[in-house]
Amino acid sequence: MTTANLLDFDLEGLAAYCGQLGEKRFRATQLFRWIHQRGATDFGQMTDLAKSLRDKLASAARIEALPVLSQHESADGTVKWLFDVGNGDAVETVFIPETDRGTLCISSQAGCAVGCRFCSTGHQGFSRNLTTGEILSQLWFAEHFLRKHLGKTERVISNVVMMGMGEPLQNYAALVPALRAMLDDHGYGLSRRRVTVSTSGVVPMIDRLGHDCPVALAVSLHAPNDALRDSLVPLNKKYPIAELLDACQRYLAHAPRDFITFEYCMLDGVNDQPEHAHQLVALLQGHGGQGVRAKINLIPFNPFPASGLTRSGNAAIDAFARIVNDAGLVVTVRKTRGDDIDAACGQLAGDVQDRTRVGERMAVQRSIRVQDITLRSREASL
């Protein structure tokens, strides 16, 4: 008999499931609290549920997290887990502790089909979307493991970023119920401002997210013009920068924050020159005649051998940041965390079965000389 994994449901879904069992909605709320707030897996522990319901659940349902294949802890306290999602596929999840927060970076797909040149996940290809339960399982496991590991009873994870493996907005149907469970006061009670979806620019789904479940939005921009972004983020050929920024403007009408975060990976000699900084300022301040309210997050590239790219030097990053800051835009430089365990931004690469022949496509990209890419970007700015 097939049983339902209750991690697959947000509260509305769980209420519908309990309705099928002949139970009232308040029972779903009780059950949801047991699962997400207390981390319970044994229905027998749920003593405020009627015994008749516990018996039904014992035969018809389960609470099953993803199996852990490995766990690594960085010298800086960052923790990375590799989770088995079946059929030879695995995904990675990273916890990043700070003095004032605990951030969990969650994967949404086994691999990624977008194929950004600077991302190791993109170099391995795409296998499949994760289910809602597989997305939520990462938070469920990390939160309750860390409480025990750190000897705490209060919540450890205060922030979630959908910045792990995969493009979240290409797995929209599973993403939104997972987000709703994270936000629900009977679940994890996270603030909309503290849950961030990062996208490479899937324009139609940005609009849908703004209406369905607006949370903080981060856009992987990485270039100030289409010629350069085409070579770094292939999705740009379908949704060019102007269309992407229009979607960001529309999203701000619903967003919990009054700005969009734009992520910009600093690549030596590719997108880190002063002219690129000036182009970025002009782009964000001039779009649509009124500009886009933005925060720019400069990310030092975390190298991996297959990329053929190197990290910008500190002097180049500082000079770039100074130009952007002096123009009146908010700019930060992301700290590099967990790079000793390959847990830093852009380094996640759990084993997946590539269904996209990405290796061949990325090999073509790697054959393009960095000098040629930079030359084309300069020509586009003239």
Backbone hydrogen bonds in HBPLUS format (Angstrom, degrees):
<---DONOR---> <-ACCEPTOR-->    atom                        ^
c    i                          cat <-CA-CA->   ^        H-A-AA   ^      H-
h    n   atom  resd res      DA  || num        DHA   H-A  angle D-A-AA Bond
n    s   type  num  typ     dist DA aas  dist angle  dist       angle   num
A0004-ALA N   A0060-ALA O   3.07 MM  56  6.53 158.3  2.12 145.9 142.9     1
A0062-ARG N   A0004-ALA O   2.83 MM  58  6.07 145.0  1.95 162.0 156.3     2
A0008-ASP N   A0005-ASN O   2.96 MM   3  5.83 166.3  1.98 125.8 129.8     3
A0006-LEU N   A0062-ARG O   2.87 MM  56  6.19 162.3  1.90 172.6 173.4     4
A0009-PHE N   A0006-LEU O   3.37 MM   3  5.74 170.1  2.38 111.4 113.2     5
A0014-LEU N   A0010-ASP O   2.87 MM   4  6.11 154.0  1.94 154.3 162.4     6
A0015-ALA N   A0011-LEU O   2.84 MM   4  6.05 151.1  1.92 147.5 155.4     7
A0016-ALA N   A0012-GLU O   3.00 MM   4  6.29 155.4  2.06 147.0 153.2     8
A0017-TYR N   A0013-GLY O   2.96 MM   4  6.23 152.2  2.04 141.7 149.7     9
A0018-CYS N   A0014-LEU O   2.83 MM   4  6.10 161.7  1.87 150.5 155.0    10
A0019-GLY N   A0015-ALA O   2.90 MM   4  6.09 145.1  2.02 140.8 151.0    11
A0020-GLN N   A0016-ALA O   3.12 MM   4  6.47 141.4  2.28 140.8 149.9    12
A0020-GLN N   A0017-TYR O   3.05 MM   3  5.16 124.6  2.37  97.0 110.9    13
A0021-LEU N   A0018-CYS O   2.97 MM   3  4.98 132.4  2.20  95.2 109.0    14
A0023-GLU N   A0018-CYS O   2.86 MM   5  5.16 164.0  1.89 146.1 143.0    15
A0022-GLY N   A0019-GLY O   2.97 MM   3  4.96 157.7  2.02 102.8 108.9    16
A0027-ARG N   A0024-LYS O   3.10 MM   3  5.76 145.0  2.22 114.7 123.7    17
A0028-ALA N   A0025-ARG O   2.85 MM   3  5.25 126.2  2.14 108.8 122.8    18
A0029-THR N   A0025-ARG O   3.22 MM   4  6.69 150.9  2.31 149.9 158.3    19
A0030-GLN N   A0026-PHE O   3.06 MM   4  6.35 159.8  2.10 145.7 150.3    20
A0031-LEU N   A0027-ARG O   2.92 MM   4  6.11 163.6  1.95 148.6 153.4    21
A0032-PHE N   A0028-ALA O   2.79 MM   4  5.92 156.6  1.84 148.5 155.1    22
A0033-ARG N   A0029-THR O   3.07 MM   4  6.29 154.7  2.14 147.0 152.7    23
A0034-TRP N   A0030-GLN O   3.09 MM   4  6.42 160.2  2.13 149.6 154.8    24
A0035-ILE N   A0031-LEU O   3.02 MM   4  6.29 159.4  2.06 152.1 157.2    25
A0036-HIS N   A0032-PHE O   2.98 MM   4  6.10 174.4  1.98 157.0 156.9    26
A0037-GLN N   A0033-ARG O   2.87 MM   4  5.06 139.1  2.04 128.6 141.8    27
A0038-ARG N   A0033-ARG O   3.25 MM   5  6.68 142.7  2.40 157.2 163.6    28
A0040-ALA N   A0034-TRP O   3.00 MM   6  5.61 166.1  2.02 152.1 147.6    29
A0039-GLY N   A0035-ILE O   3.12 MM   4  4.92 124.3  2.45 106.8 118.3    30
A0045-GLN N   A0042-ASP O   2.95 MM   3  5.59 154.9  2.02 117.2 124.0    31
A0046-MET N   A0043-PHE O   3.11 MM   3  5.40 151.9  2.19 108.2 116.3    32
A0047-THR N   A0045-GLN O   2.84 MM   2  5.58 129.3  2.09 112.9  97.1    33
A0049-LEU N   A0046-MET O   3.06 MM   3  5.79 163.9  2.09 123.0 127.2    34
A0053-LEU N   A0050-ALA O   2.99 MM   3  5.31 124.1  2.31 104.0 117.7    35
A0054-ARG N   A0050-ALA O   3.00 MM   4  6.40 160.4  2.04 153.9 160.0    36
A0055-ASP N   A0051-LYS O   2.88 MM   4  6.10 152.7  1.96 148.3 155.2    37
A0056-LYS N   A0052-SER O   3.09 MM   4  6.34 152.4  2.17 138.4 145.6    38
A0057-LEU N   A0053-LEU O   2.88 MM   4  6.13 166.8  1.89 158.7 161.5    39
A0058-ALA N   A0054-ARG O   2.94 MM   4  6.06 153.0  2.02 142.7 150.2    40
A0059-SER N   A0056-LYS O   3.21 MM   3  5.54 136.6  2.41 102.3 113.1    41
A0060-ALA N   A0056-LYS O   2.97 MM   4  6.08 137.8  2.15 145.7 158.6    42
A0061-ALA N   A0057-LEU O   2.83 MM   4  4.99 152.6  1.91 144.8 143.4    43
A0084-ASP N   A0067-PRO O   2.90 MM  17  5.42 163.9  1.93 154.6 160.1    44
A0069-LEU N   A0082-LEU O   2.69 MM  13  5.37 160.7  1.73 160.4 165.7    45
A0082-LEU N   A0070-SER O   2.98 MM  12  5.19 160.3  2.02 144.2 145.0    46
A0072-HIS N   A0080-LYS O   2.87 MM   8  5.24 158.2  1.92 151.5 158.6    47
A0080-LYS N   A0072-HIS O   2.79 MM   8  5.24 164.1  1.81 157.4 162.9    48
A0074-SER N   A0078-THR O   2.66 MM   4  5.03 168.9  1.67 158.7 162.6    49
A0077-GLY N   A0074-SER O   3.05 MM   3  5.24 164.2  2.08 111.4 114.1    50
A0079-VAL N   A0095-PHE O   2.99 MM  16  5.11 158.4  2.04 142.3 149.3    51
A0095-PHE N   A0079-VAL O   2.79 MM  16  5.11 162.4  1.82 153.4 159.6    52
A0081-TRP N   A0093-THR O   2.86 MM  12  5.29 163.6  1.89 156.9 162.5    53
A0093-THR N   A0081-TRP O   3.01 MM  12  5.29 151.2  2.10 147.3 154.4    54
A0083-PHE N   A0091-VAL O   2.76 MM   8  5.31 167.5  1.78 165.8 167.4    55
A0091-VAL N   A0083-PHE O   2.94 MM   8  5.31 151.1  2.03 145.3 153.8    56
A0085-VAL N   A0089-ASP O   3.02 MM   4  5.55 166.5  2.04 138.3 141.5    57
A0089-ASP N   A0086-GLY O   2.99 MM   3  5.50 166.8  2.01 119.9 123.9    58
A0090-ALA N   A0351-ASP O   2.69 MM 261  5.23 141.7  1.83 161.4 164.8    59
A0094-VAL N   A0105-CYS O   3.09 MM  11  5.04 160.4  2.13 139.5 145.3    60
A0105-CYS N   A0094-VAL O   2.69 MM  11  5.04 171.6  1.70 160.3 163.0    61
A0096-ILE N   A0103-THR O   2.72 MM   7  5.10 167.2  1.73 158.5 163.1    62
A0103-THR N   A0096-ILE O   3.00 MM   7  5.10 173.2  2.01 145.3 143.1    63
A0098-GLU N   A0101-ARG O   2.83 MM   3  5.10 149.6  1.92 169.4 163.0    64
A0158-SER N   A0102-GLY O   2.90 MM  56  5.33 142.6  2.04 134.1 145.7    65
A0159-ASN N   A0102-GLY O   3.11 MM  57  6.11 162.2  2.14 152.5 148.4    66
A0104-LEU N   A0159-ASN O   2.94 MM  55  6.33 156.5  1.99 146.3 151.1    67
A0161-VAL N   A0104-LEU O   2.92 MM  57  6.23 165.4  1.94 155.7 157.3    68
A0106-ILE N   A0161-VAL O   3.01 MM  55  6.31 158.4  2.06 154.9 161.9    69
A0164-GLY N   A0106-ILE O   2.91 MM  58  4.82 143.6  2.04 137.5 127.0    70
A0108-SER N   A0165-MET O   2.88 MM  57  6.17 158.4  1.93 172.6 173.7    71
A0130-LEU N   A0108-SER O   3.21 MM  22  5.69 158.9  2.26 142.6 137.3    72
A0109-GLN N   A0165-MET O   3.26 MM  56  5.91 155.7  2.33 131.9 132.6    73
A0110-ALA N   A0128-ARG O   2.86 MM  18  5.41 170.5  1.86 171.3 173.6    74
A0127-SER N   A0110-ALA O   2.85 MM  17  5.49 160.2  1.89 172.2 166.4    75
A0112-CYS N   A0125-GLY O   2.84 MM  13  5.60 150.0  1.93 124.0 127.8    76
A0119-CYS N   A0116-CYS O   3.30 MM   3  5.61 170.2  2.31 116.3 117.8    77
A0117-ARG N   A0232-LEU O   2.99 MM 115  5.17 155.6  2.05 141.6 149.5    78
A0123-HIS N   A0119-CYS O   3.28 MM   4  6.64 135.3  2.49 139.8 151.8    79
A0120-SER N   A0346-GLY O   2.87 MM 226  5.88 167.1  1.89 159.4 156.8    80
A0123-HIS N   A0120-SER O   3.18 MM   3  5.04 130.1  2.44  91.3 104.5    81
A0124-GLN N   A0121-THR O   3.10 MM   3  5.51 149.7  2.19 108.4 117.0    82
A0355-ARG N   A0126-PHE O   2.77 MM 229  5.72 159.2  1.81 157.0 161.0    83
A0135-ILE N   A0131-THR O   3.01 MM   4  6.33 148.4  2.11 149.1 157.6    84
A0136-LEU N   A0132-THR O   2.86 MM   4  6.10 175.7  1.86 160.7 161.5    85
A0137-SER N   A0133-GLY O   2.75 MM   4  5.67 144.7  1.87 139.0 149.5    86
A0138-GLN N   A0135-ILE O   3.29 MM   3  5.79 139.9  2.46 107.5 116.1    87
A0139-LEU N   A0136-LEU O   3.05 MM   3  5.36 118.3  2.45 105.5 119.4    88
A0140-TRP N   A0136-LEU O   2.84 MM   4  6.09 171.5  1.85 161.8 164.7    89
A0141-PHE N   A0137-SER O   2.82 MM   4  5.82 170.6  1.83 149.4 152.2    90
A0142-ALA N   A0138-GLN O   3.09 MM   4  6.06 165.6  2.11 140.0 144.4    91
A0143-GLU N   A0139-LEU O   2.91 MM   4  5.86 170.5  1.92 155.1 158.3    92
A0144-HIS N   A0140-TRP O   3.29 MM   4  6.34 171.2  2.29 146.6 149.3    93
A0145-PHE N   A0141-PHE O   2.83 MM   4  5.82 153.3  1.90 154.0 162.5    94
A0146-LEU N   A0142-ALA O   2.91 MM   4  5.85 165.6  1.93 147.6 152.1    95
A0147-ARG N   A0143-GLU O   3.11 MM   4  6.30 151.7  2.20 142.1 149.5    96
A0148-LYS N   A0144-HIS O   3.42 MM   4  6.49 164.0  2.44 136.1 139.4    97
A0149-HIS N   A0145-PHE O   2.80 MM   4  5.98 166.9  1.82 156.0 160.6    98
A0150-LEU N   A0146-LEU O   2.77 MM   4  5.68 158.7  1.81 147.8 152.1    99
A0151-GLY N   A0147-ARG O   2.90 MM   4  5.66 112.7  2.37 131.7 146.4   100
A0152-LYS N   A0147-ARG O   2.82 MM   5  4.76 152.9  1.89 139.8 145.6   101
A0151-GLY N   A0148-LYS O   3.28 MM   3  5.02 147.4  2.39  93.3 102.7   102
A0160-VAL N   A0194-ARG O   3.00 MM  34  6.45 157.5  2.05 156.8 164.1   103
A0196-THR N   A0160-VAL O   2.88 MM  36  6.31 161.6  1.92 155.8 161.6   104
A0162-MET N   A0196-THR O   2.71 MM  34  6.04 172.6  1.71 170.9 172.6   105
A0198-SER N   A0162-MET O   3.37 MM  36  5.80 157.8  2.42 128.4 129.7   106
A0170-GLN N   A0167-GLU O   3.00 MM   3  5.58 161.0  2.03 120.6 126.8   107
A0171-ASN N   A0168-PRO O   2.91 MM   3  5.35 156.6  1.97 116.6 120.6   108
A0175-LEU N   A0171-ASN O   2.99 MM   4  6.06 148.1  2.10 148.4 158.3   109
A0176-VAL N   A0172-TYR O   3.16 MM   4  6.20 169.6  2.17 163.5 160.2   110
A0178-ALA N   A0175-LEU O   3.06 MM   3  5.25 115.7  2.49 101.5 117.5   111
A0179-LEU N   A0175-LEU O   2.91 MM   4  6.22 156.3  1.96 157.3 165.0   112
A0180-ARG N   A0176-VAL O   2.95 MM   4  6.21 160.3  1.99 155.0 160.4   113
A0181-ALA N   A0177-PRO O   3.03 MM   4  6.27 149.3  2.13 143.8 151.1   114
A0182-MET N   A0178-ALA O   3.08 MM   4  6.38 151.6  2.16 145.7 153.5   115
A0183-LEU N   A0179-LEU O   3.00 MM   4  6.29 147.6  2.11 149.7 158.5   116
A0184-ASP N   A0180-ARG O   2.97 MM   4  5.95 137.3  2.15 141.6 152.1   117
A0190-LEU N   A0182-MET O   3.01 MM   8  5.91 169.4  2.02 152.6 149.6   118
A0187-GLY N   A0184-ASP O   2.86 MM   3  5.03 153.6  1.93 105.9 114.7   119
A0189-GLY N   A0184-ASP O   2.87 MM   5  5.06 145.6  1.98 140.2 136.3   120
A0194-ARG N   A0191-SER O   2.86 MM   3  5.12 148.2  1.96 106.3 116.6   121
A0216-ALA N   A0195-VAL O   3.01 MM  21  5.98 136.3  2.21 166.3 164.4   122
A0197-VAL N   A0216-ALA O   2.97 MM  19  6.37 160.3  2.01 160.6 158.3   123
A0218-ALA N   A0197-VAL O   2.96 MM  21  6.10 163.4  1.99 149.6 148.3   124
A0199-THR N   A0218-ALA O   2.90 MM  19  6.39 154.7  1.97 160.0 165.6   125
A0220-SER N   A0199-THR O   2.82 MM  21  6.00 168.3  1.84 152.5 155.8   126
A0203-VAL N   A0201-GLY O   3.09 MM   2  5.52 119.0  2.48 108.2  91.8   127
A0205-MET N   A0202-VAL O   3.08 MM   3  5.72 125.1  2.39 117.9 130.9   128
A0206-ILE N   A0202-VAL O   3.12 MM   4  6.35 139.6  2.29 149.9 160.6   129
A0206-ILE N   A0203-VAL O   3.16 MM   3  5.19 130.9  2.41  99.8 112.9   130
A0207-ASP N   A0203-VAL O   3.35 MM   4  6.70 157.8  2.40 155.1 158.9   131
A0208-ARG N   A0204-PRO O   3.19 MM   4  6.53 151.9  2.27 137.7 145.4   132
A0209-LEU N   A0205-MET O   2.87 MM   4  5.98 161.5  1.90 145.8 150.4   133
A0210-GLY N   A0206-ILE O   3.10 MM   4  6.31 152.8  2.18 145.6 152.3   134
A0211-HIS N   A0208-ARG O   3.09 MM   3  5.33 132.7  2.32 101.9 114.0   135
A0212-ASP N   A0208-ARG O   2.83 MM   4  6.00 160.0  1.87 157.0 163.8   136
A0213-CYS N   A0209-LEU O   2.93 MM   4  5.32 157.1  1.98 135.7 143.3   137
A0261-THR N   A0217-LEU O   3.23 MM  44  6.45 165.8  2.25 161.9 158.3   138
A0219-VAL N   A0261-THR O   2.77 MM  42  6.21 161.5  1.80 162.4 166.4   139
A0263-GLU N   A0219-VAL O   2.77 MM  44  5.93 160.5  1.81 146.3 153.2   140
A0221-LEU N   A0263-GLU O   2.95 MM  42  5.66 135.8  2.15 141.1 152.3   141
A0222-HIS N   A0263-GLU O   3.16 MM  41  6.34 143.6  2.30 141.9 148.5   142
A0229-ARG N   A0225-ASN O   3.00 MM   4  6.16 164.5  2.03 153.6 158.6   143
A0230-ASP N   A0226-ASP O   2.79 MM   4  5.76 153.4  1.86 149.2 154.5   144
A0231-SER N   A0228-LEU O   3.12 MM   3  5.46 130.1  2.38 103.0 115.0   145
A0232-LEU N   A0229-ARG O   3.12 MM   3  5.02 135.7  2.32  96.4 108.9   146
A0233-VAL N   A0229-ARG O   2.71 MM   4  5.48 171.6  1.72 158.2 161.0   147
A0236-ASN N   A0233-VAL O   2.88 MM   3  5.83 168.2  1.90 135.3 138.9   148
A0237-LYS N   A0234-PRO O   3.07 MM   3  5.92 163.1  2.10 123.6 127.2   149
A0238-LYS N   A0235-LEU O   2.96 MM   3  5.48 146.6  2.07 113.4 122.5   150
A0239-TYR N   A0235-LEU O   3.03 MM   4  6.33 163.9  2.06 153.6 158.8   151
A0243-GLU N   A0240-PRO O   3.06 MM   3  5.62 118.1  2.46 114.3 127.9   152
A0244-LEU N   A0240-PRO O   3.02 MM   4  6.26 158.5  2.07 153.5 160.3   153
A0245-LEU N   A0241-ILE O   2.85 MM   4  6.07 163.2  1.87 161.1 164.1   154
A0246-ASP N   A0242-ALA O   3.04 MM   4  6.22 148.7  2.14 141.6 150.3   155
A0247-ALA N   A0243-GLU O   3.08 MM   4  6.36 154.3  2.15 144.6 150.8   156
A0248-CYS N   A0244-LEU O   3.00 MM   4  6.35 148.4  2.10 144.1 153.5   157
A0249-GLN N   A0245-LEU O   2.95 MM   4  6.22 153.0  2.03 146.3 152.7   158
A0250-ARG N   A0246-ASP O   3.08 MM   4  6.43 157.2  2.13 147.6 153.2   159
A0251-TYR N   A0247-ALA O   2.89 MM   4  6.13 149.4  1.99 145.1 154.2   160
A0252-LEU N   A0248-CYS O   3.13 MM   4  6.35 145.9  2.25 146.9 154.0   161
A0253-ALA N   A0250-ARG O   3.25 MM   3  5.78 153.5  2.32 110.0 116.9   162
A0254-HIS N   A0251-TYR O   2.88 MM   3  5.58 159.6  1.92 122.5 128.8   163
A0255-ALA N   A0251-TYR O   3.01 MM   4  6.02 135.8  2.22 146.6 158.5   164
A0260-ILE N   A0293-ARG O   3.01 MM  33  6.43 156.0  2.07 143.8 146.2   165
A0295-LYS N   A0260-ILE O   2.98 MM  35  6.21 150.3  2.07 148.1 147.9   166
A0262-PHE N   A0295-LYS O   2.78 MM  33  6.13 163.0  1.81 162.3 167.2   167
A0297-ASN N   A0262-PHE O   2.86 MM  35  6.01 169.9  1.87 151.8 154.6   168
A0264-TYR N   A0297-ASN O   2.98 MM  33  6.07 154.1  2.04 160.4 154.4   169
A0299-ILE N   A0264-TYR O   2.86 MM  35  5.83 166.9  1.88 137.1 139.4   170
A0266-MET N   A0299-ILE O   2.83 MM  33  5.81 160.9  1.87 141.6 147.0   171
A0312-SER N   A0266-MET O   3.40 MM  46  5.55 158.5  2.45 124.2 121.7   172
A0270-VAL N   A0267-LEU O   3.05 MM   3  5.42 168.2  2.07 129.2 131.0   173
A0271-ASN N   A0267-LEU O   3.43 MM   4  5.81 161.4  2.47 142.8 146.5   174
A0268-ASP N   A0310-THR O   2.94 MM  42  5.58 161.4  1.98 146.1 149.3   175
A0276-HIS N   A0273-GLN O   2.87 MM   3  5.27 129.4  2.13 109.2 123.2   176
A0277-ALA N   A0273-GLN O   3.19 MM   4  6.65 151.1  2.28 150.8 159.4   177
A0278-HIS N   A0274-PRO O   3.00 MM   4  6.33 160.4  2.04 155.7 160.3   178
A0279-GLN N   A0275-GLU O   2.97 MM   4  6.11 153.4  2.04 140.2 147.7   179
A0280-LEU N   A0276-HIS O   2.91 MM   4  6.10 153.3  1.98 146.0 153.2   180
A0281-VAL N   A0277-ALA O   3.04 MM   4  6.32 159.9  2.08 150.1 154.7   181
A0282-ALA N   A0278-HIS O   3.02 MM   4  6.23 169.0  2.03 150.4 153.2   182
A0283-LEU N   A0279-GLN O   2.84 MM   4  5.99 153.4  1.91 147.5 155.3   183
A0284-LEU N   A0280-LEU O   3.02 MM   4  6.22 172.4  2.02 157.2 157.2   184
A0285-GLN N   A0281-VAL O   2.90 MM   4  5.89 159.7  1.95 155.5 161.7   185
A0286-GLY N   A0282-ALA O   2.94 MM   4  5.51 138.8  2.11 132.1 141.8   186
A0287-HIS N   A0283-LEU O   3.13 MM   4  5.78 132.0  2.37 140.4 147.1   187
A0292-VAL N   A0284-LEU O   2.79 MM   8  5.46 152.2  1.86 159.2 166.5   188
A0289-GLY N   A0286-GLY O   3.02 MM   3  5.29 159.1  2.07 133.9 131.7   189
A0290-GLN N   A0287-HIS O   3.34 MM   3  6.21 147.8  2.45 125.1 125.4   190
A0291-GLY N   A0287-HIS O   2.80 MM   4  4.54 144.8  1.92 140.4 147.2   191
A0296-ILE N   A0330-VAL O   2.89 MM  34  6.22 173.2  1.89 155.4 155.3   192
A0332-THR N   A0296-ILE O   2.88 MM  36  6.35 155.5  1.94 163.5 171.3   193
A0298-LEU N   A0332-THR O   2.78 MM  34  6.07 164.2  1.81 166.9 161.3   194
A0334-ARG N   A0298-LEU O   2.80 MM  36  6.03 162.1  1.83 162.2 168.2   195
A0307-SER N   A0304-PHE O   3.14 MM   3  5.99 163.0  2.17 130.0 134.6   196
A0317-ILE N   A0313-GLY O   3.00 MM   4  6.33 160.4  2.04 156.3 162.2   197
A0318-ASP N   A0314-ASN O   2.87 MM   4  6.03 163.7  1.89 151.4 155.9   198
A0319-ALA N   A0315-ALA O   2.93 MM   4  6.07 157.5  1.98 145.4 151.8   199
A0320-PHE N   A0316-ALA O   2.95 MM   4  6.08 158.9  1.99 146.1 151.9   200
A0321-ALA N   A0317-ILE O   2.91 MM   4  6.11 166.2  1.93 152.2 156.0   201
A0322-ARG N   A0318-ASP O   2.91 MM   4  6.07 150.8  2.00 144.0 152.2   202
A0323-ILE N   A0319-ALA O   3.12 MM   4  6.38 157.2  2.18 147.9 152.5   203
A0324-VAL N   A0320-PHE O   3.17 MM   4  6.48 165.5  2.19 154.0 157.4   204
A0325-ASN N   A0321-ALA O   2.83 MM   4  5.94 164.6  1.86 152.4 157.4   205
A0326-ASP N   A0322-ARG O   2.82 MM   4  5.85 163.0  1.85 149.1 154.1   206
A0327-ALA N   A0323-ILE O   3.24 MM   4  6.37 132.0  2.49 135.2 146.2   207
A0327-ALA N   A0324-VAL O   3.24 MM   3  5.28 135.9  2.45  95.2 107.1   208
A0329-LEU N   A0324-VAL O   3.34 MM   5  5.86 159.3  2.39 155.0 149.9   209
A0328-GLY N   A0325-ASN O   2.90 MM   3  5.30 161.3  1.93 113.6 119.1   210
A0341-ILE N   A0338-GLY O   3.14 MM   3  5.60 160.9  2.18 111.3 117.2   211
A0343-ALA N   A0338-GLY O   2.81 MM   5  4.81 162.4  1.84 143.0 142.7   212
A0342-ASP N   A0339-ASP O   3.34 MM   3  4.70 166.8  2.36  96.4  97.0   213
A0347-GLN N   A0344-ALA O   2.98 MM   3  5.56 158.7  2.03 145.2 144.8   214
A0360-GLU N   A0357-ARG O   3.18 MM   3  5.73 128.2  2.46 109.2 119.6   215
A0361-ARG N   A0357-ARG O   3.38 MM   4  6.80 162.4  2.42 147.2 151.9   216
A0362-MET N   A0358-VAL O   2.73 MM   4  5.88 166.8  1.75 164.1 166.9   217
A0363-ALA N   A0359-GLY O   3.01 MM   4  6.05 144.5  2.14 137.4 146.7   218
A0364-VAL N   A0360-GLU O   3.24 MM   4  6.57 147.7  2.35 142.8 150.1   219
A0365-GLN N   A0361-ARG O   3.11 MM   4  6.51 155.0  2.18 143.2 150.3   220
A0366-ARG N   A0362-MET O   2.81 MM   4  6.07 156.1  1.86 149.9 156.2   221
A0367-SER N   A0363-ALA O   3.15 MM   4  6.32 130.2  2.42 133.8 145.6   222
A0367-SER N   A0364-VAL O   3.09 MM   3  5.16 134.6  2.30  96.1 108.9   223
A0368-ILE N   A0365-GLN O   3.06 MM   3  5.50 157.5  2.11 110.7 117.7   224
A0372-ASP N   A0369-ARG O   3.00 MM   3  5.27 122.4  2.35 102.3 116.3   225
A0373-ILE N   A0369-ARG O   3.16 MM   4  6.59 155.3  2.22 151.9 158.6   226
A0374-THR N   A0370-VAL O   2.96 MM   4  6.23 165.9  1.98 156.6 159.9   227
A0375-LEU N   A0371-GLN O   2.91 MM   4  6.06 153.4  1.98 144.3 152.0   228
A0376-ARG N   A0372-ASP O   2.99 MM   4  6.23 159.4  2.03 149.3 153.7   229
A0377-SER N   A0373-ILE O   3.06 MM   4  6.35 155.5  2.12 149.3 155.9   230
A0378-ARG N   A0374-THR O   3.03 MM   4  6.27 151.8  2.11 146.9 154.4   231
A0379-GLU N   A0375-LEU O   2.94 MM   4  6.22 155.7  1.99 149.4 156.5   232
A0380-ALA N   A0376-ARG O   2.95 MM   4  6.18 150.3  2.04 144.3 152.2   233
A0381-SER N   A0378-ARG O   3.13 MM   3  5.21 134.0  2.36  95.8 108.3   234
A0382-LEU N   A0379-GLU O   3.19 MM   3  5.36 152.3  2.27 103.0 111.2   235
